[in-house]
Amino acid sequence: MAILLIPMAALMASTTPSEPIAPGNRKAYCRGEVSAQYETRPMYVTTGKLVKGAKGTTSVSGTVDKGSEGIKKFKCRFDTKGRLIDVMALTPDGE
């Protein structure tokens, strides 16, 4: 029997919380998710305004300072109920 190993970052990125995140908490929630994904502290993550989409979704864009690796752009997307869909990297890492 083979054992499938999945990196923790992949698990965090693919699961959504069972409870919706209140609009006032989505930016902070996004900072926490981004800091975990980019393996840095939330203080190095900057978010913009919460933006409402045409179909009731919301998103938050921002940057994370990775020090010698540079500034990386991202977007956190939330569904119509306020659950995190994903964190999209908007800056290529050259991989």
WOGI-V817157 format. One record per residue. N is the residue number from 1. RES is the residue in one small letter. PHI is phi in radians with two decimals (999 if undefined). Layout:
# WOGI-V817157
n;res;phi
N;RES;PHI
N;RES;PHI
This chain:
# WOGI-V817157
n;res;phi
1;m;999
2;a;-1.52
3;i;-1.87
4;l;-1.61
5;l;-1.80
6;i;-2.03
7;p;-1.01
8;m;-1.01
9;a;-1.06
10;a;-1.17
11;l;-1.14
12;m;-1.14
13;a;-1.28
14;s;-1.70
15;t;-1.82
16;t;-1.97
17;p;-1.16
18;s;-1.28
19;e;-1.85
20;p;-1.16
21;i;-1.68
22;a;-1.05
23;p;-0.89
24;g;-1.22
25;n;-1.84
26;r;-1.15
27;k;-1.11
28;a;-1.15
29;y;-1.07
30;c;-1.05
31;r;-1.02
32;g;-1.13
33;e;-1.12
34;v;-1.15
35;s;-1.10
36;a;-1.22
37;q;-1.16
38;y;-1.64
39;e;0.92
40;t;-2.48
41;r;-1.53
42;p;-0.99
43;m;-1.14
44;y;-1.64
45;v;-1.91
46;t;-2.04
47;t;-2.07
48;g;-1.60
49;k;-1.36
50;l;-1.27
51;v;-1.95
52;k;-1.54
53;g;-1.53
54;a;-1.13
55;k;-1.84
56;g;1.61
57;t;-1.41
58;t;-2.33
59;s;-2.59
60;v;-2.36
61;s;-1.81
62;g;-3.06
63;t;-2.35
64;v;-2.26
65;d;-1.54
66;k;-1.74
67;g;1.11
68;s;-1.16
69;e;-1.46
70;g;1.66
71;i;-1.59
72;k;-1.96
73;k;-1.70
74;f;-2.62
75;k;-2.50
76;c;-1.68
77;r;-2.01
78;f;-2.10
79;d;-1.36
80;t;-1.13
81;k;-1.64
82;g;1.61
83;r;-1.54
84;l;-1.14
85;i;-1.49
86;d;-2.96
87;v;-1.99
88;m;-1.72
89;a;-1.34
90;l;-1.88
91;t;-1.99
92;p;-1.16
93;d;-1.69
94;g;1.35
95;e;-1.62
